[in-house]
């Protein structure tokens, strides 16, 4: 999301850097454009959203996108708390209420990286979804992959999504993480930079119990990364758990 800053050239990192600190009159309009695209989906993971501070005109961008996109449930993970100046966060938007949501502070030399773990349903056939934003440095990412591997390894139906700041080759080089989550879809989705994508840094990874359909990059210049999306076919056992959860929440 890059907190609602439009970046369409490398020099914008410099010329528009002030928007990381100060409000911009077009930010609300851009959020409305984002929400209209997100409204097509059932679950959305967000990185680099502001939780309501001076730079975002005190708008909690996770809550705003949930409301405008028609998502009844949302969750904000505050990763870097700079008080009234910035509330740097991850976010989750969902049409179905998660049974449980947990925050994970990922290890690293510099604090401020995190993951949201949302569980849908109970028991071994529950769906587990992780929204993560990993570090830029290789060493920190390796520690973060180790951390996530410990959590993911005993789970059955898993989705990991987010800005992992690494290419598929770098991802596959981490044998422990790949062992905990067989990686597919394997087709690299070029998402960075958004104006002329050359690198696959953003990923939606599925356990082998889930089937990926219609894997795609969305051609929307909302930030310096393009959003990616996938339709997921659930196994019968997992689908039954989610249907029971939906029925329970509808009563």
C-alpha positions as CSV (number, residue, x, y, z in Angstrom):
1,X,0.0,0.0,0.0
2,X,2.9,2.4,0.7
3,X,0.4,4.2,2.9
4,X,-1.5,5.5,-0.1
5,X,1.5,7.0,-2.0
6,X,1.4,6.6,-5.8
7,X,4.9,5.7,-7.0
8,X,5.3,5.3,-10.8
9,X,9.0,6.0,-11.2
10,X,12.2,5.6,-9.2
11,X,12.6,9.3,-8.7
12,X,9.3,9.4,-6.9
13,X,11.0,7.7,-3.9
14,X,12.8,11.0,-3.4
15,X,10.3,13.6,-4.7
16,X,7.3,12.1,-2.9
17,X,9.1,10.9,0.2
18,X,7.5,13.8,2.2
19,X,4.2,11.9,1.9
20,X,5.5,9.4,4.4
21,X,5.5,12.2,7.0
22,X,2.8,14.6,5.9
23,X,-0.9,14.3,4.7
24,X,-1.8,14.5,1.0
25,X,-5.1,15.7,-0.3
26,X,-5.3,12.9,-2.9
27,X,-4.7,10.1,-0.4
28,X,-8.5,9.6,0.3
29,X,-9.3,9.4,-3.4
30,X,-6.6,6.8,-3.9
31,X,-7.9,4.7,-1.0
32,X,-11.4,4.8,-2.6
33,X,-9.8,3.4,-5.8
34,X,-8.1,0.7,-3.9
35,X,-11.3,-0.3,-2.1
36,X,-13.2,-0.7,-5.3
37,X,-10.6,-3.3,-6.5
38,X,-10.4,-5.1,-3.1
39,X,-14.2,-5.5,-3.0
40,X,-14.0,-8.3,-5.5
41,X,-12.2,-10.6,-3.1
42,X,-13.1,-12.6,0.1
43,X,-9.8,-12.1,2.0
44,X,-7.2,-9.4,1.5
45,X,-3.8,-9.0,3.1
46,X,-2.3,-5.5,3.3
47,X,1.2,-4.2,4.0
48,X,2.4,-0.7,4.7
49,X,-0.9,0.7,5.7
50,X,-1.3,3.5,8.3
51,X,-3.3,2.9,11.4
52,X,-4.4,6.5,11.9
53,X,-1.9,9.3,12.3
54,X,-1.0,12.8,11.1
55,X,0.3,11.6,7.7
56,X,-3.0,9.8,7.0
57,X,-5.1,12.6,8.3
58,X,-5.9,10.4,11.3
59,X,-7.6,7.9,9.1
60,X,-7.1,4.2,10.0
61,X,-6.5,2.9,6.5
62,X,-7.3,-0.7,7.4
63,X,-10.7,0.2,8.8
64,X,-11.4,2.7,6.0
65,X,-10.7,0.1,3.3
66,X,-12.8,-2.5,5.1
67,X,-15.7,-0.1,5.3
68,X,-15.5,1.1,1.7
69,X,-14.8,-2.4,0.3
70,X,-17.7,-4.0,2.2
71,X,-15.7,-6.3,4.5
72,X,-17.5,-6.9,7.8
73,X,-14.3,-8.0,9.6
74,X,-10.8,-6.4,9.6
75,X,-7.7,-6.6,11.8
76,X,-4.7,-4.2,12.1
77,X,-1.3,-5.2,13.3
78,X,0.8,-2.1,14.4
79,X,4.4,-2.8,13.6
80,X,6.1,0.6,14.0
81,X,4.4,3.0,16.4
82,X,5.7,6.5,15.8
83,X,2.9,8.0,17.8
84,X,0.8,10.7,16.1
85,X,3.2,10.9,13.2
86,X,2.9,7.3,11.8
87,X,1.2,4.0,12.7
88,X,2.9,1.6,10.2
89,X,0.9,-1.6,10.0
90,X,-0.2,-4.8,8.3
91,X,-3.9,-5.4,7.8
92,X,-6.4,-8.2,7.1
93,X,-9.8,-7.7,5.5
94,X,-12.2,-10.6,5.6
95,X,-15.8,-11.5,4.7
96,X,-15.8,-14.4,7.2
97,X,-14.9,-13.7,10.8
98,X,-11.7,-15.6,11.8
99,X,-12.1,-17.9,14.7
100,X,-8.8,-16.6,16.1
101,X,-6.3,-13.9,15.1
102,X,-2.8,-13.8,16.5
103,X,0.0,-11.3,16.0
104,X,3.7,-12.3,15.5
105,X,6.6,-10.0,15.9
106,X,9.2,-11.3,13.5
107,X,12.8,-11.4,14.6
108,X,15.3,-9.0,13.0
109,X,18.1,-6.5,13.8
110,X,15.6,-3.7,13.2
111,X,12.2,-4.0,14.8
112,X,9.0,-3.4,12.9
113,X,8.3,-6.6,10.8
114,X,5.3,-8.7,11.6
115,X,2.8,-11.3,10.6
116,X,-0.9,-11.8,11.2
117,X,-2.1,-15.4,11.7
118,X,-5.8,-15.8,11.2
119,X,-7.4,-19.2,11.8
120,X,-10.8,-20.0,10.3
121,X,-12.5,-22.9,12.1
122,X,-11.3,-25.4,14.6
123,X,-9.5,-28.8,14.4
124,X,-7.0,-30.2,11.9
125,X,-9.0,-29.0,8.9
126,X,-9.2,-25.4,9.8
127,X,-7.8,-22.9,7.3
128,X,-4.7,-20.9,8.5
129,X,-3.9,-17.6,6.8
130,X,-0.7,-15.6,7.3
131,X,-0.2,-12.0,6.2
132,X,3.5,-11.2,6.4
133,X,5.9,-8.4,5.5
134,X,9.5,-9.6,5.7
135,X,12.8,-7.7,6.0
136,X,15.0,-6.3,3.3
137,X,18.2,-8.0,4.5
138,X,18.9,-11.6,3.7
139,X,20.1,-12.5,7.2
140,X,17.0,-11.1,8.8
141,X,14.7,-12.8,6.3
142,X,16.3,-16.2,7.0
143,X,15.5,-15.7,10.7
144,X,12.0,-14.7,9.9
145,X,11.5,-17.8,7.7
146,X,12.8,-20.0,10.5
147,X,10.3,-18.3,12.8
148,X,7.4,-18.9,10.4
149,X,8.5,-22.5,9.7
150,X,8.0,-23.4,13.4
151,X,4.4,-22.2,13.3
152,X,3.5,-23.6,9.9
153,X,5.0,-27.0,10.1
154,X,2.2,-28.8,12.2
155,X,-0.6,-27.1,10.2
156,X,-2.5,-28.7,7.3
157,X,-4.3,-26.1,5.2
158,X,-2.1,-22.9,5.0
159,X,-1.9,-19.7,3.0
160,X,1.1,-17.4,3.3
161,X,0.7,-14.1,1.6
162,X,2.5,-10.7,1.5
163,X,5.6,-8.8,0.6
164,X,8.3,-11.4,1.3
165,X,11.0,-9.1,-0.2
166,X,12.6,-12.1,-2.0
167,X,12.5,-13.8,-5.4
168,X,11.2,-17.4,-5.9
169,X,14.8,-18.6,-6.1
170,X,15.7,-17.0,-2.8
171,X,12.5,-18.5,-1.3
172,X,13.3,-22.0,-2.5
173,X,16.9,-21.6,-1.1
174,X,15.4,-21.7,2.4
175,X,15.0,-25.5,2.7
176,X,13.4,-25.5,6.2
177,X,10.6,-23.1,5.1
178,X,10.0,-25.0,1.9
179,X,9.8,-28.3,3.9
180,X,7.2,-26.8,6.2
181,X,5.1,-25.4,3.3
182,X,5.4,-27.0,-0.1
183,X,5.5,-24.0,-2.4
184,X,3.0,-23.4,-5.1
185,X,1.8,-21.6,-7.1
186,X,5.3,-21.8,-8.5
187,X,4.8,-19.5,-11.5
188,X,6.6,-16.2,-10.5
189,X,4.4,-13.1,-10.6
190,X,6.4,-10.0,-11.5
191,X,5.2,-7.3,-9.1
192,X,8.0,-4.9,-8.5
193,X,8.5,-2.1,-9.5
194,X,4.8,-1.5,-10.3
195,X,5.4,0.8,-13.3
196,X,7.7,-1.8,-15.1
197,X,7.7,-5.0,-13.1
198,X,10.9,-7.1,-13.3
199,X,11.0,-8.9,-10.0
200,X,8.7,-11.3,-8.1
201,X,8.9,-10.1,-4.5
202,X,5.2,-10.5,-3.5
203,X,3.8,-14.0,-3.0
204,X,0.8,-16.1,-2.2
205,X,2.0,-19.5,-1.1
206,X,-0.3,-22.5,-0.5
207,X,0.1,-25.8,1.3
208,X,-0.2,-28.8,-1.1
209,X,-3.7,-29.5,0.2
210,X,-5.0,-26.3,-1.5
211,X,-5.4,-25.8,-5.3
212,X,-4.4,-22.6,-6.9
213,X,-6.6,-21.3,-9.7
214,X,-6.3,-18.1,-11.8
215,X,-3.0,-16.8,-10.3
216,X,-2.6,-13.2,-11.5
217,X,-1.1,-9.8,-11.0
218,X,-3.6,-6.9,-10.8
219,X,-2.6,-4.1,-13.1
220,X,-3.2,-1.3,-10.7
221,X,-0.6,1.2,-9.7
222,X,-1.5,1.8,-6.1
223,X,2.0,1.8,-4.8
224,X,5.5,0.7,-5.8
225,X,4.3,-2.9,-5.8
226,X,1.5,-4.4,-7.9
227,X,-1.1,-6.4,-6.0
228,X,-1.3,-10.2,-6.7
229,X,-4.3,-12.4,-6.4
230,X,-5.3,-16.1,-6.6
231,X,-8.5,-18.1,-6.5
232,X,-8.1,-21.1,-4.1
233,X,-10.0,-24.4,-4.2
234,X,-10.4,-25.9,-0.8
235,X,-10.4,-29.6,-0.1
236,X,-13.8,-31.0,1.0
237,X,-12.9,-31.4,4.6
238,X,-11.6,-27.8,4.9
239,X,-14.6,-26.4,3.0
240,X,-17.0,-28.2,5.4
241,X,-15.3,-26.5,8.3
242,X,-15.6,-23.0,6.8
243,X,-19.3,-23.7,5.8
244,X,-20.0,-24.7,9.4
245,X,-18.3,-21.6,10.6
246,X,-20.3,-19.4,8.2
247,X,-23.6,-21.1,9.3
248,X,-22.7,-20.5,13.0
249,X,-21.9,-16.8,12.4
250,X,-25.1,-16.4,10.4
251,X,-27.4,-17.6,13.2
